[in-house]
């Protein structure tokens, strides 16, 4: 008697019953990610994350998450009802007798808040940071499209990891095979399995260049330098993750400006006076020589503390940059009198007066490490108001 080939069969039990644990796990993961998104400003400003290598596991403390459930009265009180009657909406019917947390070094009696450490790789955190960021107002430009490799899950294979099992195609193959054998059914064998697979295909990307300019004058203190490096670190990772073909030009400036490589840009120390017009002039020269505005989407960004000699020159050069660019960004880092006052330093004031009504110029002020994330979102949102002007 021929041995029967073992097969796979569909269960008639509720599919949801078997997936409940998986659904709970996915829901928990989504809640964790939601908490991470709400606190991205604090997370991405941490130096140990910025300096972490790819693949490294980082731990992020998260307040304990609990599913809603009924709790007993922690103080052991008995009784029900609302008092003697005649109560109105909004009346206070009782107050908890919980004492405060107290001060000093005396031992407390109240329970604390549970925290645990969620583990993420740098790549997973990067995906959370970048999922809502875009190069603003990216347009079809140029006759030379740049090819960038993109991963697509659009092929089917007979072998693969269980997580990539294509259930629909597997069932179709099983039904077709069983029908050929004369007994149509959903019984699944190993040869029926089909798996989603991927291939790397070249995909056209629009020509784009980002010009990163950084003030490295002596007035840029340790805090200002850290903020500038932090912003540009995340900007570079964002571009190389979502816009792999985008070119990046690095410029440092004190009284003189020069184009540098990426390592020098991030490692440069701070010294000398400040004449940022030199950086804007160099950016214009680079655009006119290498990046024809008719063929390139152009995004110049400058970060400075706002103390500059010759603000009127910066304004004039920026007017020309605005005509060439999709968006021009200026970030002012304030850690002194201007940071406490809520206003901008002299250069920021001059730029606001000149371009305050122009949506193609975006000006942000950073007074704390947590402001880096809002600045990224401000610069790299879609800015539909600019698209209507172009």
Secondary structure, DSSP 4 states (H G I P E B T S, - for coil): -PPPPP-B----S-HHHHHHHHHHHHHHHHHHHHHHHHTHHHHHT-HHHHTPPTT-EEEEEEE----------TT-----S-SSS---TT-------------TTSPP-S----EEEEEEEHHHHHHHHHTT---TT-----S-PEEEEEEEEEEEESS--GGGB-HHHHHHHHHHHHHHTT-----B-GGG--EEEEEEEEEEE--EEEEEEEE-STT--HHHHHHHHHHHHHHHHHHHHH-TT-EEEEEEESSSEEEE-HHHHHH----S---THHHHHHHHHHHHHH--TTT-EEEEEEEE-S--S-HHHHHHHHHHHHHH-SEEEEEEE--SHHHHHSS--HHHHHHHHHHTT-TTEEEEEE-STTHHHHHHHHHTS--HHHHTT-
